[in-house]
């Protein structure tokens, strides 16, 4: 027993010494001190955010919309079903494009069941902001479309009934109006001057939480190929945007609105740091149209367009630095036809502004004044040309394919091409001259000329380019020029000497397009 007691005592002493030594060798480092200059900078930034929020919030409203009918996800046109025009590869459930408006029911408010359980229609909440001193409020179309009753709640709790002045589903912009004019319009900046990395603040009513602000930066500008709206040129931001923010402003650090928060890209129901706002330059122009006329008047020039790829630019003999869009087809007697444009022309400038992309050009033309003359630059046969074009009202420039449903080209299951075709092996397709009988069989005009695609090999360059049996090849790019297809022999000769072959394909009663066929590279 005595030896055991001694042993325990030694163990206790040794442990105490070990703990004492460990404590001495593991001293915690002192917390770093912020310099006076760093604290001053942090306080200045905090004060700036506070000033912006205080300036913007009194001009931002919460919009509550009641509509008759059942619940469920609805698209921007008020019809139940999948959302249209999603970018390729994007799951509709992953793209929360519309939030908490009548077209998309968000999660229930805490402690409150969804309104349809009360049998008085459905309710949605979005945001908006005071546009002018006449009671006009700017918001998203999807917030108020199909509304039965619209209630606007101002920052101080005052509620007012609102009526719809005008909506534009194609751009997702809407204007509503209240009788009260006691609230300050939100000042506007020029969104065209926004720079990537610039600090911005989103203001709105996410999840019914009115007058909420979130901050972030401008992640990108001119996002114009998302397929969310028919006409779009979004500002991308990582400022948190959630259900209920739709229609609210995105403001700069001067407290000026630069955009209308409209959509998010997300893998769930909330913010993943990828939000989109409609530029105020675009939205304000549309708003003025809606206030004045109740609708938006757009222009068209009557051309089907294709993006200018590097390969096609090379085929046409253009400098790699040339940016523009390729004319695919020209509507007869349209403004483009009268201006002398032809398939294969590459448009590089409109009204003194370079053409940056196809969506950019389309948006520019659509917003131009109908009946006014505009300078247009284009390349043809390796030379730059300039002409004058006069856009017409959109409703007066309509392609046949828009007048009636396009015949199903896939009718190749019922319409077989007789095997008198020539195999273009390197590109994986078979073609043959279009005879009057074949033209009638496949829905082309009897006097139409070209090479009919009779078969496409699966996995071939032609298949990869989206060419199908039943389409008609009418032009090719050869020696840096766009030429009509003369014969199968000429087509074979052009294909045999090229690694890349530019062809113009048409569908019955449909618009044509240029595609590039590229030979498969062999190891």
ZIVEN-V138823 format. One record per helix or strand. SS is the DSSP state (alpha for helix, beta for strand). FROM is the first residue (numbers start at 1). LEN is the number of residues. If there is no record, write none. Layout:
SS_FROM_LEN, SS_FROM_LEN
This chain:
alpha_2_24, alpha_36_22, beta_60_8, beta_74_1, beta_80_1, alpha_92_3, alpha_115_4, beta_122_9, beta_136_5, alpha_141_4, beta_149_5, beta_159_10, beta_173_5, beta_188_1, alpha_191_3, beta_199_6, alpha_206_3, beta_212_12, beta_234_4, beta_249_3, beta_257_8, beta_275_5, alpha_280_14, beta_299_2, beta_303_5, alpha_310_6, beta_325_6, alpha_335_4, beta_346_5, beta_353_2, alpha_358_9, beta_373_8, beta_383_8, beta_392_2, alpha_394_3, alpha_400_4, alpha_409_5, beta_422_3, alpha_425_3, beta_429_5, alpha_436_7, beta_451_6, alpha_461_4, beta_472_7, beta_481_4, alpha_488_9, beta_500_7, beta_513_6
